[in-house]
């Protein structure tokens, strides 16, 4: 059972965030929703817990006081180029594309979309191979499995 949960702070758009992420990640579900219990926001969504693939998130409609930063990101490890392209295109739409498979989605959350093969390539004891793969990766926005395997 997961005992540490990412807790995300959104600016009054948590309903949209949840609907979007549940659409992107096919293996996902809302686990719990809590509404404001009184005051002018009574009945409006305050906090939610949801699962995306195998990770449980908690989130809050906290207002405009805190912004996301790339110092925290979520890595999506992909089995195939098709899966990588799906997440890259979907999460990157209306967001900001960065190098090395990184992107910021339309809600300001940073994601890394990487092939599982990359970890094996970068973990090689052959430092020349690691250098070639790293140099190739640094020149890519969307990571390309075939090209990374060619330079190994």
Secondary structure, 3 states (H helix, E strand, C coil): CCCCCEEEEECCCHHHHHHHHHHHCCCEEEEEEEECCCCCCCCCEEEEEEEECCEEEEEEECCCCCCCCCCCEEEEEECCHHHHHHHHHHHHCCCEECCCCEEECCCCCEEEEEEHHHHHHHCCCCHHHHHHHHHHHHCCCCCCHHHHHHHC
